[in-house]
Every structure is written in C-alpha cells, then in structure tokens.
C-alpha cells in the first residue's frame, strides 16, 4: 500500500535556521507554508529531490510544541506516499485507526502506529520534478531492540509484504536489522535496526532517546559537489570514499551531520550503491 518515502518532517523552533543547510548544501527550494491545526504547528515546506522536507514550528500548544520542548530539533516523522490514499484510509479504519486528516494527508501518532518512536505522515503519491541535488529520498531509519516485533507491526499496519524484505548486518557500523522494502526491486523502505556495538554514534543515540527515528537516506548523482560545498561551508560531514579512487569519480557515501541540516542526520549515496546491502549487490554500478 506504500510506494515510496516521499518526505521527512522535522520538529524545529526556527524554520529559517533549519532550512539553511537544506537550501545551501542540497539546493532545496522553499515551497510555501501553512498551518497544521492538529499538530499545533506552522509547516514550512521545502522541495528536495522528488519530494519534500517539511519543517514544523510550534504555533501554540500541541504535539510539535511538546516534541520540541522534550528533544529540541529532531526528525519528527517519516513520510511515505501511497498510490491510493482512500484505500489506505479504509485499511487503517478497519484496524481501528483514525489518524489526523489534514492538508490532504494523514498524520499518524505513535498511538496510531502502535510503535513507540514512530510517527508518520502519509500522502497521495504524485510525480514531481527533481529539485536540487538530491535525486530522491528512499529510507527512514528506526532504532529498536525489537526489530522483529517492529517489522511484524509494520506488516500489519501498512499491508507490507515481507517477501520483499532483506536482512542487513553491518560490522563496520555495528548494527543489524531489516529493510522493509515496500515494493519488489525498488529501494524505498523503512529500515528497522538495532545497534550491536557499544559506544558508536548510533548506540549513544539509542541509549539517549530509546526506540526512535534516527535518520534518513537519499540517492544523489551530485555526491562530490555536495561534499565540496559542505567542506567549504565548514559543515559537519563524514565521507566514505576508497583512497585510490580518482578525484573525478564519485564517492560512495556521505553523511551530513545533524547540526548541518537543522537537527537530523542525512545519508547520501551515489546511484545504485544502496543495492549492495539491499538484496541485489549485482545492481551496483561500477564507477568509471
């Protein structure tokens, strides 16, 4: 019932400050603002890639004000698109879930998802032109020490097909879990993972915030250009690049640190690179 990760939502106290890195480093463009009454927030929308970054600023009492008071700026909700919003609404209703419906979207709380730390915003899928240097978002990451349990809940919640999933283990970064690919042969998914090595950035985050949304990922053909901009701006980032790779060829991965993007970490990968751990390593295109 879900087709792709089409947006992310951040809870922030200051939209212009949070937008600065998205615009300056990634070429995102302002796309207007409105008020989501049920969230008690002004929503500042940025177009990025083929989707959106939505910055939620508290505008009186409500869940966004509570979230900012508790955690400051952070990744508030993962956004997914569906080809049939009405059918998804009927599916949720049959499960006894009646989420906030506002601005043409469904805004699911943790109580709606039944998963601590997971809020989601669901939208009708629409074909949008690419904006800036992100090609498209494809993943949001949930940290949990019950990855199997969370996966089962996601299956039921969204009618996902576990035959599309792939298990993931990273010795380098110290985690394991499941990639819940929404559709066969497409990257879009929620990643549900558990830190396995003490003292890593991910482990420290998990110990501090518990089960929660951690970061998002996007694909980009402009990974070198983004890294150059980040370096020139003195922005925090981590680069994954073979030492012997010629300078004109793309790096494999780039992580923009939370302070760089208004409170959340974003992973960027060169095209096809994510297939190396997503069930089809043969689809990774060689650099040349």
N, C-alpha and C positions, 0 to 999 in steps of 0.2 A: 504493500500500500504506500510505501515511501519510495521516492525515486532518486532523491539526491539531497546532500547537505547544501542548502542554498543561502544560508546566512548564519551569523552569530550575533548574539546580543550581549553587550557589556553593561553592567551597572556602574555608573560613574557620577561623581559630584560635579564635574566640569567637562562639558562636551567639547569645546574648542581645544582644551589641553589634551583630551583623549584622542581627538581626531588628528592631531598634528602628525604623528608618525605614519598613520594610515595614508594621509594625503602626501606628505613629503617624501616618504620612502617607497610607497607602493603605488602611488598615483591614483588613489581612491578619489572620488568626486562627491561633493555634497549633493544630496538629492531631496532636500526638504525636511520638514519636521511636522509632527502632530502630537496629540496627547493621547495616551492610552489610559483612559479613566480607571479601569480596573486594576492597573498597576500603580496608579498614582504617580505617573511619570511623563515627562516630555521625551518624545523619541526623536532623536536626530539621526537621519538615515544617510548612509554613505553607500554609493555604488562601488563595488570592488569585485573584479573578475566578472563572472556571470551572475553574481548575487549581491548581497548586501552585508554591511556591518551596521548594526543598529545600536546606538548609544542611548541608554536610558538614564535620564537625570531625574532624581526625586523632585516632585512638584506637590508636596503635601504628604500626609500620612499614606502608607501603603506598603506593599511588599518590596518595592525597589528602595524606598527610604530605609526600610528595615535591613535590607541586604547591604546597602552602603554603610549604614551605621555599624553593622556587625563585621564587615570584611573590607570596607573601602572599595576601590576599583577592582573589578574581577569579572571573569567570564560568567555571566548570569544564566544564559540559556543557549542551548544548541538549537539551530533552526533547520528543519527539514521540509522538503516540498513533496507534494503528492499530486498525481495526475487527476485525482477525483476527490476533492475536499468533502463533498457531500457523502460519498461512500465511507470515507474515513470517519466523518462525524457520526454516521449511523453505527459503524463498528464500535466506536468509543461509547456511544449511548447504550448499546447492547451490553457493554461491560459495566454499566452504571457510572460512566464518566461524563460529566457535563462541564467541560472547561470554559473558561472565559472566552467568549467570542467577540472580538472587537477588531476594527480596522481590516476586516476581511481575513482574519487569522484566528487560530485557536492558540491560546496561551495556557500551557499546561503547567501546573504547580507540581511540587514534589508529591503532594497528596494525590493528584491526578495520575501521575506516572506510577505511583506506588514504589518509587525508587528514591531513597534519600539522596540528596545532592543533584538530582536530575530534574531540571526544568527544560521544557521545550516549547518552541513556537513553530506552528505548522501552517504552511501557506500553500496555495494552489501553485502548481508548477507553471512557469512561464519562461518562454525563450527570450533571453535578454542578451544584448550585445556585450562583449567583454569590455570592461573599463579598467584602465591602469595596467599594472604589470603582473597582477595575479591572473592566471588563466581561470581557475575555478577552485572553490573550497570542495573538499571531499571527505573530511573527517572531523569529528569532535571526540575527545578522549575523556572517559570516565575512570577515575581511580576507585578501586574497591578491593576488599579482601574476600569477596564472594562473587567472583567473575561468573561462575556457572549459574548462580542464582539470579544475578542481574540479567544474564543472557536469556534465561527462561522467561523472565518478566517482560523483556523487550519483545520476545517472540509473540507472546500473547497480546501485548499492548498494541503492537503495530502489524500483526499478521506476517511477521518476517519468516523466511524460510531458511532454516539452519543448514540446509544442503549447500547454500551459497557461502557459508562462513569458512573462515580459515583460522587456525590457531597460530599464535605468534609467541615467540620466545626471543628475548634479546639478552645475550650475555654481555654485550657492550654497555647497555644502559640499565641492565638489571631489572627486567620485568617479564611477565608472561600474561597471557590472556587470550581474548577472542576478538576477531574483526567480524562484525555483523553486517557483511555486505548486503545491501538492500536488494540488488539485482545481480544475477549471474553476469560475469565478465565486465562489471563496472566497479570502480573503486569506492563509490560513495558508501559510507558506513558510520556507525558508532564503534569506537574502539573501547573495549572494557578490559582494563589491565590492572595487575597487582604488582607493586614494587617487590622485588625479591632480594635486593642488596641494600643493606643499611648504609645510611649516610649520603646517598645520592640526592640530587636535587628533587627528583620525583618522590623519593622516600621521605625527605624532610617535609615536602608539601603535604603528603598524605598524613603524616603524623600530626601536622598542624591543623589541617582542615577536615580530615576524615574523608569519607566517601564523597566525592565531589567531581564536578567538571574541572579539568586540568588545563587543556589547551586545544588548539585546532590545527588542522593542516590544510595546505593548498598546494596546487601544482603551478609551476611558472617556467616559462621559457626565458625569463629575464633574471635568473638567479644571480649571475655575476654582476649585472647592473645594480641590483638591489643591494648586494654585499658592498659594492663600491660606494653607494650612497650612504649606507649605514656607517661605514668606516669614516667617510668624510664628515658625517654629522656627529661623530663621537658616540653613536648609539650602541647599546649593548647587543652583541650577536655572537653566535658560535657557528663556525663553518666546518663542514665535512667535505674534504677535498683531497684526493690522492696527491701525494707530494710530487710525483713525477708527471702530473698532468699538465700539458702546455697551457699557458695563460689564456689563450683564446677559446679554450674549451670550457664547458660549464662545470661548475661544482656539482656534487651530488645532492647535498642537503645544506640547509641554512636555517638556524633557529633565531628568530628575533625575540629578545628577552622582554619580559612583561613591562618594564618601565619604558621600553621603546614604543609600545603600542597601547598605551593608556591602561595597562593593568592585566594583560593576558599574554601568554607566550603563543607564538605562531611558528609552526614548522613549514618550511618551503622546500619542495623537491623539484628537481628537473623532470621534464616529461617522461613518463613511464617508470621512473625509478621506484615508485611505491609498489610496483608489481613484484619486486624482488622478495618481499615478505608477505605478499597478499595472495599467494596461491599459484601465481604464474610467473616465476622468475624468467622464463623464456621470452616474456614480453618486454623485458627491459632492453631499451635501445642502446646500443654501444655508442660512445661518444667518438666522434671522428672529425 
